[in-house]
């Protein structure tokens, strides 16, 4: 048997962490955080992050601890972040790109090397999630959160027991009720997995097949959304479709009847990382913020607030048992065993983007 691919090994590592989590969730005292020295002069740091991807109170705590004010802004896709970094000078000091965009940005010289002497809290991160192909030696990034996309079902309108696969989204009875993520890689990966292909394929024929399959789904699509897709389910605009597990976790706080189904074809998995843009103007403050976000107590608070997995081993031990045992926030080993991690697909992304524009033009 050939050894597993690098993405598969990473999924296996997360699986192992999930198994270890089953025995965690006990309240323990937080390890004493290793705080980076605060800059001598108080100032600002510009933090650009995904929507609904942090406990907002931790930013106030950072300011209290360091004297540095956080100017916070959000984006709804890796492409939006990429465009902002390409078009603006110094608009972000800390960013949170996904796995495959870390490598893309690094190759294009958009990310600054990290000074590990200013990041002692890196020691809390799971070694199995470090030193991956998308950033060897973690030269320009460190893991922040991980998660996956699955199928959300409004159980007041659709019986969740009748939904087991991505392919079910194409059922005619769901016409006008489907939500797709407004994310080219996520949505194409879903279609590719439904066809039995890898979500990371670079084969133009397979990508075209996925486009044709998505085009056939358009009559059923209510909307595309990646800024806050849970809102469409909560407001009754969509009854079934794609949703990130953290968004599902938050939505269930308001509507427990929203069910998350892990498709039998396998889920799409990703890791989002903290990085500092090459043109960041406040490098010391950026390092201070990254190190602060890696403190175990902060990692715990963020994971509990947004429902995504933390790569911080010390933070995992502090998690509320209700979160650590929640299969929406922390999927089980059976789900992770079928998950496929997103990776950089190189120049093939242009093929995806061309078909994506055609697809969105046909809404």
N, C-alpha and C positions, 0 to 999 in steps of 0.2 A: 504494500500500500504506500502510495506517495505521501509525503508529509503535507499537512494542511497549508493552504496559502496563508500569506501574512494577515489579510483581513479575517480569515477564518480563525487563525490563532488568537486574534484580538477579541473576536466574539466569544471564543472559548474562555479567554481570561475574564471577560465580564461575567460569563456564566459561572465561573468559579467564585467570583466575588459575590454573586447573587446567592449561591449556596451558602457561603460563609455568613451572609446577611441573615439567613434564616435563624442563625443562632445569636444574632445581635439584637439591637433594639432595647437592650437593658440600659437604664439610666446610669451613667457613669460620670465621674468628674472629667471635665474637658482637660486634655493635656495643656500644659502652660504654653500658649502660643509664642512662637518666635517672631517677634515684631521687628521689622526693618526700621532702621533709624529714620525718623521723620526728617524731611528737608528742613534746613535751618530757617528759611523764610516761608511762612504760610502763603499759599497761593491757591490755584485751581488745578483741576485735572478733568479732562473731557473724556467721559466714558460713553462709548457707543455700543449698545447691546441689543439683543433681540427683545421684542415686546414680551412683557410678563415673564421675565427670566431672572428675577432677583427679588429677594425680600427687601422692599424699599427702605426699611428702617435701618438696614446695615450701612447704608451710605451716610446717614446721619451719624452713626457710631464712628465711622471712619473719620469724618470731619472732627468729631469730638476728640478722637485719639491723636490725630495728626495736625489739626488746624487747616487741613486742605479741603476746600470746598469742591464738591463733585458736580460738574455740569453734565447732566445725564440726558441722553437722547436715544431713540430706538429706531430700528429698521425691521423690515419684514421678510428679508431674503438675503442670502449671501451675495446675490447679484447687486442688490441695492447698496450693501456695504462696500462691495468692490468698486462700484461707480463713484461712491462718495470719496473713497480713498484715492481714486485716480484723479478726480476732478477738483478736490479741495486740498489746500495746504494746511496741515496741522489741525484739521477739524476734529480729529479723534486722537486721544493719547493711549487709550486701551480699547481693544476691539475683541469680538468673540466669533471668529470664523469657524465654520464646520471643517471636519477632517480634510476633505478634498480641496477646500479653498485655502487652507493653511499652506499646502504644498504649492498651489497655483500662485499665491501671493508671494511666497518665499522665492520661487523661481523668477518672478518678475521684480524682485528687489523691493517689495513694498513693506517688508517687515524688518524691524530692528533686532539685532541679536540681544538676547536676554542676559543680564548680568546676574548670574546665580548667587553671587555673594550678597545680593540685595533681596534674595528670595529664599530665606531659610525654611519657610513653610513648605517648600517643594518636597521636603523630607516626608511629609504626611501622605503624599500621593502614592497610589498603588503602582508598584514597579511594573506590573504586568501591562499597564496602560501607557507606560512611558517608552521612549526610544522606538517609536514606530516609524514605518517607512515614510510617512508623510512629513515627518520632522525628526530625522535621526539626531539623537542626543538632545532632543528638545531644545535645539538652538534658538528657535524663535517663538515657541509656544509651550504652554502647559495646560493639561486637561482641566476643564471647568465643570461640565455636565455631560451626561450621555442619555440617550433616549431612543425612541423608535416611533414609527407611524403604524397605525392599525385602523380598524373599522369601527366607527362610532354608530350606534343604533339607538334611536329614540324608541324605547320599548312601549311607549303609549301608542305608537303608530305602526310599528313593525315588530314581529316576534323575533327576538334575537336568536332563538334556536334554529331559525330558518336561514341564518346568515353564518356561513363558516369559511368563506373564501373571498378573495378579491374579485373573482369571477362573478360573484353574486351581484355586484354593483350593476352589471349589465342586464339584470332581470327587468323586463318591460314594466312590471308593476311599480318600479321605483322611479318611473319617468317624472322629471321635474322635482325630485326630492334629494338628489345627490350633491354632496359637496366634495370638491377636489381641492387639494392644497395648491396654492398659487406659487408653486415651486417646481421648476422644470425637472430637476433630478428626482425629487420625491415622487412626482406624479408619473413620470416615465418609468421609474423603477417599479411602481405599483403595476402598471400595464405590462411591463416586461415579465414580472414575476407571475402574473396571471397567464402568460403565454408559455411559461416554463423556462424563460431565459433569465440570465443574470441581470440584476439591476445596474450592473457596472459594465455591460457589454459595450464594445466599440465596433461591433459589426453593423455596418450601415443597413443591411437588409433587416436585421432584427429591430433596429431602431425605427425603421420605416413601418414594420409590422405593428410596433407599439403605437406609432402615430395613427395608423389606420384604425387600430382598436379603440384608441381614445376618441378619434373622430366619430366613431359609431356610438360612443357613449354620450356625446354632447347633448342630444335631445333630453337626456335624463339629468343633466347637470343644472342645478339651481344657481350655483355660484362657485367661483374660485376665491379662496381666501387663505392667507398665511399670516396676516397681522394678528388676528384673534379669532381663529376659526371656530372656537367653541361657542361664540356668540350666536352664530347661525343656528346651532342646535338648541341653545337656550331660548332663543326668540321664536322658534318654530319655523324658521325659514328652510331648514334642511332636516331630513329624518334619518338619513344614512349617508355614509361617505368616509373620507379619510380624516384622521385626526391624530395629532401627536399625543403620546400617552400623558405627558404633563398637562396638556390642555384638557384632556379627559378627566384627569385627577381634579383639576380646578372646577370643571363644569359639574362634576358629581357633588361638589360641596353645595351647589345650588339646586341641582336636579339629580337625585340619586337614581332616577329611572333611565338616565342615559347610560348605556352599556358599551363597554369597549370589547370588541371581539378581535382576537389575534388570528389572522387568516392562516389557513392550512398551508398555503404556498410559501409562507414565511414573511417576516416583516422586514422593513428597511431600517437599519440602525445607523446611528451617527454619534460622533463625539464632537462637542464644541469646546474650543480652547481659548484661553486668554493669551493675547498677543499685543505687541506694541508696534504701531506703524513706524516706518522708517522716518517719516517726516513729523513725528510727534514733537511738540515743542516743550513738553514738560516731562522729560525722561525720568528724573528722580521720583517725581510724584506718581508717575505711571507705575514704576516698580513698587512703590509703597502701596498702591491700591491693589496690584496683583497679589502681593504677599499677604495683604489683609484678607483678600477673598479666599486665600488658601488656608486661613486659620480654621482648625477643626470646628470650633463653635459657629463660625460664620458659614462654613460648608453645610453644617447641620441645618441651620436656619434657612438657608437658600433652598436646600433640597425639600424640606418640609413645606416651604412656602409655595414652590412651583411644581412639585411632584415629579421631578426628573432625578435620575440617579447621580449621586456624587462619586467622583473617583477618589475622594479623600478617605483613606482607611480609618483615620482617627475620627472623622466626622461620622462615618457609618456606625461606629460603636455608640454614638450619642443619640442616634435617631429615635424618635418616638416609636414604640412598637407598632402603633397603628399605621405608621408610614412604612416602616421596614417590612411589614408583612402584607402590605397592600399590593396585589398583583398588577394594579394599574401603574403605580409609581415604580415598583420593582418587580418586573415580570419574572416568572419562574424559569427554571432550567429548560423546560420543554419548549418554551417560547424562544429563548435565547439560542437554543441549539439550531433553530431554523432561521435565525436572523442573518441578514447579509449586511456587512458594513459598507457604507459608501466610501469609495476611493476616487482618487484623481483619474480621470479618463483621458487626459491630454487633449489633443486636437479634436477628438471625437465630440467634444462639447459643442463645437460649432454646428455639427449635424443635429444634435438635440435642439439647440437654440433655434435653428431654422424651422424645424418641424413645430417647435413650441409657438413660434410667431404665427405660423399657419393655423395651428389649433386655436390659439386665442383670437385670431382674426375671424374664426368661424363660430364664435360664441353666439 
